[in-house]
Amino acid sequence: MGEEVDGVDMRAEVGILSRNILIQGEMEPGCYGTEACKFFSFDTFGGHLKVERGFRAVHVEGVELKHMGQQSMGHYPVHFHMNGDVDEKGGYKPPTYVKDLSIHHSFSRCVTIHGSNGLLVKDVVGYDSLGHCFFTEDGPEERNTFDHCLGLLVKASTLLPSDRDSKMCRDITNGAFPGYVAKPRQDCSATSTFWMANPNNNLINCAAAGSEETGFWFIFHHVPTGPSEGMYSPGKSEHTPMGLFINNRAHSNYRAGMILDNGVKTTEANAKDKRPYLSLVGARYSPHQDADPYKPRVPALIHHFVAYKNQDHGAWLRGGDVWLDDCQFADNGIGLTLASGGTFPDDDGSRQEVKNSLFVGESDNRGMPELSDQSWVRYLSCRDFPIRGMQIYDGPINVQNCTFRKFIALDGRHTSAFGFRLNNSWQSCPNNNLTDISFDEITSRVFFGEPGPWFNKMEMDGDKTTIFHDVDGSVSEYPGAFIVKEDNWLLRHPDCIDIPDWRAAICSGRYAQIYIQSRNPANLNLKLVKDEYPEHPLEMLGALGKRNHYQQFQPVVMLGKSYTLHWDQPAPAELTIWLINFNRSGTTFTIISDIHNRLSKETRKSGVFSRSQQRDKINHSHHSRGFYYWEEETGLLFLRLRAHNEKEDFAFCSVKGCERVKIKAVIPPGSRASDCMAEAYPQYTEMPVVDVPMPKKLPRSRLPHTPEHFLEVKLESYNTRFFHIKEDFAYTEVNGKKIYQSEDGIYVTVIDGHSGKILESRGFRNSILMGIPAQLENFIRNLVDQSVVLITSKGKLVTRGAWIKILHSLGAEPTVKLKDKLCFVGFKGSFRPDWVRISVDEERAKLHQVLPIPVVKKMKL
């Protein structure tokens, strides 16, 4: 490929392997005498070049290194070993460098920087190597610069757990400690072209392609390892600001183009943790000034990164703050995932953002046609994998001025510009903000997921609680709206608009999170119920395993509303409720017992709460004193929660610390499950109220350039009583234009499925000559294909006749049972869109949703 495709630079890299000076290992015809022969058929004992401390000057340029490196520790084609500072800081003028090298068919890495700082590695080609190609080793390596380096075809090797593939991982590490069973995808399997053990290194104009796992991987050593032990204090690398990362590209890698995540195990295998030394473990990146967590954050800046044709991820970046600008993602399983810098309460909240960037689902770069049948070879191996451009995980994230192009769904495969992490136990926060988003050739702008392949049963807490904020309406066309999962009734109100195609709803409101921590026991399931919708509880399993010593739940809630908590076993003896993502201004939500400082681990008592015999008194809680009401007959404990201190925009907690209330109880042995729904409702059921009015839909003239827009439709058929007068009402509303049904019978509105224009509105009444079904059948038969058909009823619907056949021809399920009131959104065409819906009831039928226009068929797989 020698051109840009759909706006993404996919021009092939060219690396010249020959040089005037050649250094090469002398090879035997086959593998011999080492454990490596289990995995390689060729001789892996090559030459090596090693630079050790105390040299006067080293400058290597214009050299070809072939058959170098060995499958044993410390023997690499180019190896700077424990040199300390090799630039001006170490007294080297000019600074030490290696330039214009060709390193190919290497048996162990390309360039290794070990315990050395300030080395310049420029214009180096690494091709066909075993193990991490450009490698920093122990964690203290800083200020090294990789400029215009190219790494191609990087394969697994035996040296470190991170180098090994699944077979090597099992063969080498199984039983390394009694009882240890290797988990290759967790402990090993990280072979990368660029392996950065310290973030303070520079990567400029580099390319990584064809790695067995990943192109660029930033890994974190909590303490320095190997000979570098003791060179920095614990945790420094996780807080060290990132060096320059500018104009790099990664493509054709298996796991990801780039990963910023994880650490390495810094202790030997032991009974407490049987994993081998240097296995992959969890770590969280949180860069701060001078690597000091008490000083201000310093964002990690990623500028003009291009990632395409990476099978799993274009980039997976976990940490705070991480900011991307002017990046391009194309033909990846998932373009970009920004995961939060840490888990509350260990993290204070971070900000991650991507701006001015392009996401392409499936570009026109489809590879070469096969000569046998001239069919195009698809890149993705899992043809039903749900492709997502931007994956929303937890947050908070900010996506601004980004374009999404060519995300086209197929039958059997969901594809969307925005999606969510699947099988996710961690809840997303309400401060995920999207602004100035453009779409071009899109099937679905957003998809929240549904039970099925890859999504499983959608039963984990994070799958149920997804949410984001459409700041300017460029995604949903409703500025300021929040987009929530369609069946999350904790966040809904009566005026929310359904988006069936997304499995979502457009809502308005003030949202925050509560973090519920339960102990004694910690294996309970929680049922959270909004008093306005007690018939729709949200059942939560908790984010942690059931064997943990505590459990945590962190749902998003709507401020100013009341909720009840219920348990599937006797209530926990200790419950702590933290308020996160609460803004002080305009809220009425919390009683305070203490404020917890995350860094110092200090807790300051800020107030007390005492029992009141009157439930209404809990509304009079103030900063230093609160009240609770215990209702013994129902088993309900009532608290009113409110945040008292200001917080910064993207922080979880206030500037003074995390506000929380602790509840301790003495639970008699043998108590029944603390599920009090039968006692609480209908006694405490409240009328659903809209606190924040829904925003008005943007006019087409104010939308970013996009060939697709939304048609808002609202249908109602219902009875209204005014004292002694009973009247039937029915109306159809299209983009704010209301059409009332004046007479009993059926009213049909037909809309062009391409332009969204109303083509015809017509009423049908029973007559002596012909009933409504027969009239409808004739009318629908003459409609052109690609027509959206809206139907409402007024008066008592006569359900006899060919109703089901007619509605089925417009996409309704053949098993639907009609009642007096009917609202229906259907489609005349050769396929059934996701948004076809029917509502039937004795008293009131109602539909309020948006439809994507033009209506398009998902292509066959």
Residue pairs with C-beta under 8 A, 6 or more apart in sequence:
1 10
1 11
1 12
1 365
2 11
2 12
3 10
3 11
4 10
4 11
5 330
5 363
5 364
5 365
6 330
6 360
6 363
6 364
6 365
6 405
6 406
7 328
7 358
7 360
7 403
7 405
8 306
8 308
8 328
8 329
8 330
8 358
8 360
8 363
9 249
9 306
9 328
10 251
10 308
10 330
10 363
10 365
13 150
13 152
13 207
13 209
15 102
15 125
15 127
15 150
15 152
16 102
16 125
17 64
17 102
17 104
17 125
17 127
18 64
18 102
19 62
19 63
19 64
19 100
19 101
19 102
20 62
21 62
21 63
21 64
22 63
22 64
22 66
23 47
23 49
23 63
23 64
23 65
23 66
23 68
24 46
24 47
24 64
24 65
24 66
24 67
24 68
25 45
25 46
25 47
25 66
25 67
25 68
25 107
26 47
26 67
27 42
27 43
27 46
27 67
28 43
28 45
29 43
30 41
30 42
30 43
31 37
31 40
31 41
31 42
31 43
31 44
32 43
34 44
34 45
34 71
34 72
35 158
35 172
36 44
36 71
36 158
38 171
39 158
39 167
39 168
39 171
40 71
40 130
44 70
44 71
44 107
44 108
44 130
45 70
45 71
45 107
46 67
46 68
46 69
46 70
46 77
46 106
46 107
46 108
47 65
47 67
47 68
47 69
47 77
48 68
48 69
48 70
48 75
48 76
48 77
48 79
49 60
49 65
49 68
49 76
49 77
49 78
49 79
50 74
50 75
50 76
50 79
50 81
51 58
51 78
51 79
51 80
51 81
51 83
52 81
52 82
52 83
53 81
53 82
53 83
53 84
55 83
57 92
57 96
58 86
58 96
59 94
59 96
59 97
59 98
59 99
60 78
60 97
60 98
60 99
60 101
61 97
61 98
61 99
61 100
61 101
62 99
62 100
62 101
63 100
63 101
63 102
64 101
64 102
64 103
64 104
65 77
65 78
65 101
65 102
65 103
65 104
65 106
66 104
66 105
67 105
67 106
67 107
68 76
68 77
68 103
68 106
68 107
69 75
69 76
69 77
69 106
69 107
69 108
69 109
69 129
69 130
70 107
70 108
71 107
71 108
71 130
71 157
71 158
71 159
72 108
72 159
73 159
74 81
75 108
76 106
76 108
76 109
76 110
76 111
76 112
76 135
77 103
77 106
77 108
77 109
77 110
77 111
78 98
78 101
78 103
78 110
78 111
78 112
79 112
79 114
80 86
80 96
80 112
80 113
80 114
80 116
80 119
81 112
81 114
81 115
81 116
82 114
82 115
82 116
82 227
82 228
83 90
83 96
83 115
83 116
84 90
84 115
84 116
84 117
85 91
85 92
85 116
85 117
85 118
86 92
86 95
86 96
86 116
86 117
86 118
86 119
87 95
87 96
87 117
87 118
87 119
87 120
87 143
88 95
88 118
89 117
89 118
89 143
90 117
90 118
92 118
95 118
95 119
95 120
96 118
96 119
96 120
97 119
97 120
97 121
97 122
98 111
98 119
98 120
98 121
98 122
98 124
99 120
99 122
99 123
99 124
100 122
100 123
100 124
101 111
101 123
101 124
101 125
102 124
102 125
102 127
103 110
103 111
103 124
103 125
103 126
103 127
103 129
104 125
104 126
104 127
104 128
104 129
105 127
105 128
105 129
106 126
106 128
106 129
106 130
106 133
107 130
108 129
108 130
108 131
108 157
108 159
109 129
109 130
109 131
109 132
109 133
109 135
109 157
110 124
110 126
110 129
110 133
110 134
110 135
110 151
111 121
111 124
111 126
111 133
111 134
111 135
112 135
112 137
113 119
113 121
113 135
113 136
113 137
113 141
113 144
114 136
114 137
114 138
114 141
114 226
114 227
114 228
115 137
115 138
115 140
115 141
115 227
115 228
115 231
116 141
116 144
117 140
117 141
117 142
117 143
117 144
118 142
118 143
118 144
119 144
119 145
120 144
120 145
120 147
121 134
121 144
121 145
121 146
121 147
121 149
122 145
122 146
122 147
122 148
122 149
123 147
123 148
123 149
124 134
124 146
124 149
124 150
125 149
125 150
125 152
126 133
126 134
126 149
126 150
126 151
126 152
126 154
126 193
127 150
127 151
127 152
127 153
128 152
128 153
128 155
129 151
129 153
129 154
129 155
130 155
130 156
130 157
130 163
131 154
131 155
131 156
131 157
131 159
131 160
131 163
131 191
132 154
132 162
132 163
132 191
132 192
132 193
132 194
132 195
133 151
133 154
133 192
133 193
133 194
133 195
134 146
134 149
134 151
134 193
134 194
134 195
135 195
136 144
136 195
136 196
136 197
136 198
136 201
137 197
137 226
137 228
138 197
138 221
138 224
138 225
138 226
138 227
138 228
138 231
139 197
139 198
139 220
139 221
139 223
139 224
139 225
139 228
139 231
139 232
139 237
140 198
140 224
140 228
140 231
140 232
141 197
141 198
141 201
142 198
142 200
142 201
142 240
142 243
143 200
143 201
143 202
143 243
144 201
144 202
145 201
145 202
145 204
145 243
145 244
146 194
146 201
146 202
146 203
146 204
146 206
147 202
147 204
147 205
147 206
148 204
148 205
148 206
149 194
149 206
149 207
150 206
150 207
151 193
151 194
151 206
151 207
151 208
151 209
151 211
151 215
152 193
152 209
152 210
153 209
153 210
153 211
154 191
154 192
154 193
154 208
154 210
154 211
154 212
155 191
155 212
156 163
156 164
156 165
156 168
156 191
156 212
157 163
157 164
157 168
157 191
158 164
158 168
158 172
160 278
161 169
161 173
161 187
161 188
161 276
161 278
161 279
161 280
162 188
162 190
162 191
162 192
162 195
162 219
162 264
162 278
162 280
163 188
163 190
163 191
164 172
164 173
164 184
164 188
164 189
164 191
165 184
165 188
165 189
165 191
165 212
166 184
166 185
166 188
166 189
168 188
169 182
169 184
169 187
169 188
169 189
170 182
170 184
173 180
173 182
173 187
173 188
173 276
173 279
174 180
174 181
174 182
176 269
176 274
176 276
177 269
177 270
177 271
177 274
177 275
177 276
178 274
179 274
180 269
180 274
180 275
180 276
182 188
186 280
187 275
187 276
187 279
187 280
188 279
188 280
189 213
189 255
190 213
190 214
190 217
190 219
190 255
190 262
190 280
191 211
191 212
191 213
191 214
192 208
192 211
192 213
192 214
192 215
192 216
192 217
192 259
193 208
193 209
193 211
193 214
193 215
193 216
193 250
193 253
194 203
194 206
194 208
194 215
194 216
194 217
195 217
195 219
196 203
196 216
196 217
196 218
196 219
197 219
197 220
197 221
197 237
197 264
198 221
198 237
198 240
199 218
199 220
199 237
199 240
199 241
199 242
199 243
199 285
199 287
199 300
200 240
200 241
200 242
200 243
201 243
202 243
202 244
202 245
203 216
203 243
203 244
203 245
203 246
203 248
204 244
204 245
204 246
204 247
204 248
205 246
205 247
205 248
206 216
206 248
206 249
207 248
207 249
207 250
208 215
208 216
208 248
208 249
208 250
208 253
208 257
209 215
209 249
209 250
209 251
209 252
209 253
210 252
210 253
211 253
211 254
212 254
213 253
213 254
213 255
213 256
214 253
214 254
214 255
214 256
214 257
214 258
214 259
215 250
215 251
215 253
215 256
215 257
215 258
215 307
215 310
216 248
216 250
216 257
216 258
216 259
217 258
217 259
217 260
218 242
218 259
218 260
218 261
218 285
219 262
219 263
219 264
219 280
219 283
220 237
220 238
220 262
220 263
220 264
220 283
220 285
221 237
221 263
221 264
221 266
222 234
222 235
222 237
222 238
222 263
222 266
222 283
223 229
223 230
223 232
223 234
223 266
224 230
224 231
224 232
225 264
225 266
225 277
225 278
235 293
236 291
237 291
238 263
238 283
238 284
238 285
238 286
239 286
239 287
239 288
239 291
239 292
239 293
240 287
240 291
241 287
241 288
241 289
241 291
241 298
241 300
242 287
242 300
242 301
245 300
245 301
245 302
245 303
245 305
246 303
246 304
247 303
247 304
248 304
248 305
248 306
249 305
249 306
249 307
250 256
250 257
250 258
250 305
250 306
250 307
250 310
250 314
251 257
251 306
251 307
251 308
251 309
251 310
252 309
252 310
253 310
253 311
254 310
254 311
254 312
255 310
255 311
255 312
255 313
256 310
256 312
256 313
256 314
256 315
256 316
257 305
257 307
257 308
257 310
257 313
257 314
257 315
257 332
258 305
258 307
258 314
258 315
258 316
258 317
259 313
259 315
259 316
259 317
260 285
260 300
260 315
260 316
260 317
260 318
260 319
260 322
261 283
261 285
261 316
261 317
261 318
261 319
261 339
262 280
262 281
262 282
262 283
263 280
263 281
263 282
263 283
264 278
264 279
264 280
264 281
265 273
265 275
265 276
265 277
265 278
265 279
265 280
265 281
266 277
266 278
267 273
267 277
268 276
268 277
269 275
269 276
269 277
275 281
284 318
284 319
284 341
284 342
284 343
284 346
284 347
285 300
285 318
285 319
285 320
285 322
285 341
286 293
286 297
286 319
286 320
286 341
286 342
286 347
286 350
287 297
287 298
287 299
287 300
287 319
287 321
288 294
288 295
288 296
288 297
288 298
289 295
289 296
289 297
289 298
293 599
294 599
297 320
297 321
297 350
297 351
298 321
299 321
299 322
299 323
299 351
300 319
300 321
300 322
300 323
301 323
301 325
302 317
302 322
302 323
302 324
302 325
302 327
303 324
303 325
303 326
303 327
304 325
304 326
304 327
304 328
305 315
305 324
305 327
305 328
306 327
306 328
306 329
307 314
307 315
307 327
307 328
307 329
307 330
307 332
307 335
308 314
308 328
308 329
308 330
308 331
308 332
308 360
308 363
308 365
309 330
309 331
309 332
309 365
309 379
310 332
310 333
311 332
311 333
311 379
311 380
311 381
312 332
312 333
312 334
313 332
313 333
313 334
313 335
313 336
313 337
314 329
314 330
314 332
314 334
314 335
314 336
315 324
315 329
315 335
315 336
315 337
316 337
316 339
317 324
317 336
317 337
317 338
317 339
317 352
318 338
318 339
318 340
318 341
319 339
319 341
319 350
319 352
320 340
320 341
320 342
320 347
320 349
320 350
320 351
320 352
321 341
321 350
321 351
321 352
321 353
322 338
322 341
322 352
322 353
323 351
323 352
323 353
323 354
323 355
324 336
324 353
324 354
324 355
324 357
325 354
325 355
325 356
325 357
326 355
326 356
326 357
327 336
327 354
327 357
327 358
328 357
328 358
328 360
329 335
329 336
329 357
329 358
329 359
329 360
329 389
330 358
330 359
330 360
330 361
330 363
330 365
331 360
331 361
331 362
331 363
331 365
331 379
333 380
333 382
333 385
333 387
334 387
334 388
334 391
334 419
335 359
335 388
335 389
335 390
335 391
336 354
336 359
336 389
336 390
336 391
337 391
337 393
337 421
338 352
338 353
338 354
338 393
338 395
338 397
339 393
339 394
340 347
340 350
340 352
340 393
340 394
340 395
340 396
341 347
341 350
341 352
342 350
343 426
344 515
344 554
344 578
344 580
344 652
344 658
345 515
345 578
345 596
345 598
345 652
345 653
345 658
346 598
347 598
347 652
348 598
348 599
348 651
348 652
348 653
349 396
349 580
349 581
349 648
349 650
349 651
349 652
349 653
350 396
350 650
351 396
351 398
351 649
351 650
352 395
352 396
352 397
352 398
353 397
353 398
353 399
353 400
354 390
354 397
354 398
354 399
354 400
354 402
355 398
355 399
355 400
355 401
355 402
356 400
356 401
356 402
357 402
357 403
358 402
358 403
358 405
359 389
359 390
359 402
359 403
359 404
359 405
359 407
359 417
360 389
360 404
360 405
360 406
361 387
361 389
361 404
361 405
361 406
361 407
361 408
361 415
361 417
362 387
362 406
362 407
362 408
362 415
363 406
366 376
366 377
366 378
366 379
367 376
367 377
367 378
367 379
368 377
369 375
369 376
369 377
370 377
380 387
383 410
383 412
383 413
383 861
384 412
384 413
384 453
384 454
384 861
385 413
385 454
386 413
386 414
386 415
386 416
386 419
386 422
386 447
386 449
386 454
386 455
387 407
387 413
387 414
387 415
387 416
388 415
388 416
388 417
388 418
388 419
388 420
388 447
389 404
389 407
389 416
389 417
389 418
389 419
390 399
390 402
390 404
390 417
390 418
390 419
391 418
391 419
391 420
391 421
392 418
392 419
392 420
392 421
392 428
392 432
392 466
392 468
393 420
393 421
393 424
393 426
393 428
394 426
394 427
394 428
394 429
394 462
395 428
395 429
395 431
395 432
396 429
396 431
396 432
396 433
396 581
396 650
397 432
397 433
398 433
398 435
399 433
399 434
399 435
399 437
400 433
400 434
400 435
400 436
401 435
401 436
401 437
402 436
402 437
402 438
403 437
403 438
403 439
403 440
404 417
404 418
404 437
404 438
404 439
404 440
404 442
404 445
405 439
405 440
405 441
405 442
406 440
406 441
406 442
407 415
407 416
407 417
407 441
407 442
407 443
407 444
408 415
408 441
408 442
408 443
408 858
408 859
409 415
409 416
409 443
409 444
409 858
409 859
410 858
410 859
410 860
410 861
411 858
411 859
411 860
411 861
412 861
413 861
414 444
414 447
414 449
415 443
415 444
415 447
416 442
416 443
416 444
416 445
416 446
416 447
416 502
417 437
417 439
417 442
417 444
417 445
417 446
418 434
418 445
418 446
418 447
418 468
418 475
419 446
419 447
419 449
420 428
420 448
420 449
420 462
420 463
420 466
421 462
422 449
422 454
422 455
422 456
422 463
423 455
423 456
423 460
423 463
424 460
424 461
424 462
424 463
425 460
425 461
425 462
425 541
425 542
425 543
425 544
426 461
426 462
426 543
426 554
427 461
427 462
427 465
427 513
427 543
427 553
427 554
427 555
427 556
428 462
428 465
428 466
428 467
428 468
428 556
429 467
429 513
429 556
429 580
429 581
429 652
430 467
430 469
430 482
430 511
430 512
430 513
430 556
430 581
431 469
431 581
431 649
431 650
432 467
432 468
432 469
433 468
433 469
433 471
434 468
434 469
434 470
434 471
434 474
434 475
435 471
435 472
435 474
436 472
436 474
436 704
437 445
437 474
437 475
437 704
438 474
438 704
438 705
438 706
439 445
439 704
439 706
439 708
440 705
440 706
440 707
441 707
442 706
442 708
443 856
443 858
444 501
444 502
444 852
445 475
445 476
445 502
445 708
446 475
446 483
446 499
446 502
446 504
447 502
447 503
448 466
448 485
448 486
448 502
448 503
448 504
449 455
449 458
449 463
449 466
449 503
450 458
450 503
451 457
451 458
455 463
458 464
459 541
460 541
461 540
461 541
461 542
461 543
461 553
461 554
461 555
462 543
464 485
464 487
464 488
464 538
464 540
465 485
465 488
465 490
465 538
465 555
465 556
466 484
466 485
466 488
467 482
467 483
467 484
467 485
467 488
467 491
467 511
467 556
468 482
468 483
469 480
469 481
469 482
469 483
470 476
470 478
470 479
470 480
470 481
470 482
470 483
470 506
471 479
471 480
472 479
472 480
473 479
473 480
473 481
473 695
473 697
473 698
473 703
474 703
474 704
475 483
476 483
476 499
476 506
476 710
476 850
477 697
477 698
477 703
477 709
477 710
477 850
478 497
478 506
478 694
478 695
478 696
478 697
478 698
479 695
479 698
480 508
480 695
481 506
481 507
481 508
481 694
481 695
482 491
482 506
482 507
482 508
482 509
482 511
483 499
483 502
483 504
483 505
483 506
483 507
484 491
484 492
484 496
484 504
484 505
484 507
485 503
485 504
485 505
486 498
486 499
486 500
486 502
486 503
486 504
486 505
487 536
488 538
489 530
489 533
489 536
489 538
490 528
490 530
490 538
490 555
490 556
490 557
490 558
490 563
491 507
491 509
491 511
491 556
491 557
491 558
492 505
492 507
492 533
493 507
493 508
493 509
493 532
493 558
493 688
493 689
493 690
493 691
494 688
494 689
494 690
495 507
495 508
495 690
495 693
495 694
495 848
496 505
496 506
496 507
496 508
496 694
496 848
497 505
497 506
497 507
497 694
497 712
497 848
497 849
497 850
498 504
498 505
498 837
498 847
498 848
498 849
498 850
499 505
499 506
499 710
499 835
499 849
499 850
500 834
500 835
500 836
500 837
500 849
501 833
501 834
501 835
501 851
501 852
506 694
506 850
507 694
508 690
508 692
508 693
508 694
508 695
509 558
509 559
509 691
509 692
510 558
510 559
510 560
510 586
510 587
510 691
510 692
511 556
511 557
511 558
511 559
511 581
512 556
512 557
512 559
512 579
512 580
512 581
512 582
512 583
512 587
512 589
513 554
513 555
513 556
513 557
513 579
513 580
513 581
513 582
514 554
514 555
514 557
514 577
514 578
514 579
514 580
514 641
515 552
515 553
515 554
515 577
515 578
515 579
515 580
516 526
516 552
516 553
516 554
516 555
516 565
516 575
516 576
516 577
516 578
517 550
517 551
517 552
517 575
517 576
517 577
517 578
518 524
518 526
518 550
518 551
518 552
518 553
518 572
518 574
518 575
518 576
519 549
519 550
519 551
519 572
519 573
519 574
519 575
520 572
520 573
520 574
521 569
521 572
522 544
522 546
522 548
522 549
522 550
522 551
522 572
523 546
523 547
523 551
523 569
524 542
524 551
524 567
524 568
524 569
524 571
524 572
525 539
525 540
525 541
525 542
525 567
525 568
526 539
526 540
526 542
526 553
526 565
526 566
526 567
527 537
527 538
527 539
527 540
527 565
527 566
527 567
527 568
527 675
527 677
528 537
528 538
528 540
528 553
528 555
528 563
528 564
528 565
528 566
529 537
529 538
529 563
529 564
529 565
529 566
529 677
529 680
529 681
530 536
530 558
530 561
530 562
530 563
531 561
531 562
531 563
531 564
531 681
531 684
531 685
531 686
532 561
532 685
532 686
532 687
532 688
532 689
533 688
534 677
534 680
534 681
534 682
534 684
534 685
537 566
537 677
538 555
540 553
540 555
542 551
542 552
542 553
543 551
543 552
543 553
543 554
544 550
544 551
544 552
554 580
557 563
558 691
559 582
559 586
559 587
559 588
559 589
560 587
560 588
560 589
560 691
561 691
562 684
562 686
564 636
564 676
564 677
564 680
564 684
566 674
566 675
566 676
566 677
567 673
567 674
567 675
568 673
568 675
569 673
569 674
570 667
570 671
570 672
570 673
570 674
571 665
571 667
571 671
571 674
572 665
573 664
573 665
573 666
573 667
574 662
574 663
574 664
574 665
575 662
575 663
575 664
575 665
576 660
576 661
576 662
576 663
577 639
577 641
577 660
577 661
577 663
578 596
578 653
578 658
578 659
578 660
579 589
579 590
579 641
579 643
579 653
579 658
579 659
579 660
580 652
580 653
580 658
581 652
582 589
582 590
582 643
582 647
582 654
582 659
583 643
583 647
584 643
584 644
584 645
584 646
584 647
584 654
585 646
587 642
587 643
588 640
588 642
589 640
589 641
589 642
589 643
590 640
590 641
590 642
590 643
590 644
590 659
590 661
591 607
591 609
591 618
591 621
591 626
591 627
591 628
591 639
591 640
591 641
591 642
591 661
592 606
592 607
592 623
592 626
592 644
592 659
592 660
592 661
593 605
593 606
593 607
593 608
593 609
593 660
593 661
593 662
594 603
594 604
594 605
594 606
594 660
594 662
595 603
595 604
595 606
595 645
595 654
595 656
595 657
595 658
595 659
595 660
596 602
596 603
596 657
596 658
596 660
597 603
597 604
597 657
597 658
598 653
598 657
598 658
604 657
606 623
606 624
606 644
606 659
607 623
607 624
607 625
607 626
608 624
608 625
608 626
609 621
609 625
609 626
609 627
609 628
609 639
609 661
610 625
610 626
610 627
610 628
611 627
611 628
611 629
611 630
612 618
612 627
612 628
612 629
613 629
614 629
615 629
615 631
615 638
617 627
617 629
618 626
618 627
618 628
618 629
618 638
618 639
618 640
619 640
620 627
621 627
621 640
621 642
623 644
626 639
626 640
626 661
628 637
628 638
628 639
629 637
629 638
630 636
630 637
630 638
631 637
631 638
633 679
634 676
634 679
634 680
634 683
635 674
635 676
635 679
636 676
636 679
636 680
636 684
637 663
639 661
639 663
641 661
643 654
643 659
644 654
644 659
645 654
645 655
645 656
645 659
646 654
646 655
647 653
647 654
647 655
648 655
652 658
653 659
697 710
697 712
697 735
697 736
700 709
703 709
707 854
708 852
708 853
708 854
709 756
709 852
709 853
710 850
710 851
710 852
710 853
711 734
711 735
711 751
711 756
711 788
711 850
711 851
711 852
711 853
712 733
712 734
712 735
712 736
712 849
712 850
713 732
713 733
713 734
713 790
713 825
713 847
713 848
713 849
713 850
713 851
714 732
714 733
714 847
714 848
715 731
715 732
715 733
715 790
715 791
715 792
715 823
715 824
715 825
715 839
715 845
715 846
715 847
715 848
716 729
716 730
716 731
716 792
716 823
716 844
716 845
716 846
716 847
717 728
717 729
717 730
717 792
717 793
717 794
717 821
717 822
717 823
717 844
717 845
717 846
718 728
718 729
718 730
718 821
718 843
718 844
718 845
718 846
719 726
719 727
719 728
719 729
719 821
719 843
719 844
720 726
720 727
720 728
720 729
728 744
728 794
728 795
729 740
729 794
730 740
730 741
730 747
730 792
730 793
730 794
731 738
731 739
731 740
731 741
731 792
732 738
732 739
732 741
732 747
732 749
732 761
732 790
732 792
733 739
734 749
734 751
734 758
734 790
735 756
737 758
739 747
739 749
739 761
741 747
741 763
741 792
741 794
742 763
743 763
743 765
743 794
744 765
744 794
744 795
744 796
745 763
745 764
745 765
745 766
745 772
745 793
745 794
745 795
746 763
746 764
746 765
746 772
746 776
746 791
746 792
746 793
746 797
746 822
747 761
747 762
747 763
747 764
747 791
747 792
747 793
747 794
748 760
748 761
748 762
748 763
748 764
748 776
748 779
748 789
748 790
748 791
749 758
749 760
749 761
749 789
749 790
749 791
750 758
750 759
750 760
750 761
750 783
750 787
750 788
750 789
750 790
751 757
751 758
751 759
751 787
751 788
751 789
751 790
752 758
752 759
752 786
752 787
752 788
753 786
753 787
753 788
753 827
753 829
753 853
753 854
753 855
754 786
754 853
754 854
754 855
755 853
755 854
756 853
756 854
759 787
762 779
764 772
764 775
764 776
764 779
765 772
766 772
766 798
767 775
771 798
771 801
772 798
772 801
773 801
773 802
773 803
773 806
774 801
774 802
776 806
777 802
777 805
777 806
780 789
780 806
780 809
780 810
780 828
783 789
783 828
784 828
785 828
785 829
785 830
786 828
786 829
786 854
786 855
787 827
787 828
787 829
788 825
788 826
788 827
788 851
788 855
789 810
789 824
789 825
789 826
789 827
789 828
790 824
790 825
790 826
791 822
791 823
791 824
791 826
792 822
792 823
792 824
792 845
793 820
793 821
793 822
793 823
793 845
796 820
797 818
797 819
797 820
797 821
797 822
799 818
799 819
803 818
804 812
804 814
804 816
804 818
807 816
807 824
807 826
807 838
808 814
809 828
810 824
810 826
810 827
810 828
810 836
811 826
811 827
811 832
811 833
811 836
812 824
812 826
812 836
812 838
813 838
816 838
816 840
817 840
818 840
819 840
819 841
819 842
819 845
820 841
820 842
820 843
821 839
821 840
821 841
821 842
821 843
821 844
821 845
822 838
822 839
822 840
822 845
823 838
823 839
823 840
823 845
823 846
823 847
824 837
824 838
824 839
824 847
825 835
825 836
825 837
825 838
825 847
825 849
825 851
826 836
826 838
827 833
827 836
827 855
829 855
829 857
830 857
831 857
831 858
833 851
833 855
835 849
835 851
835 852
837 847
837 849
839 845
839 846
839 847
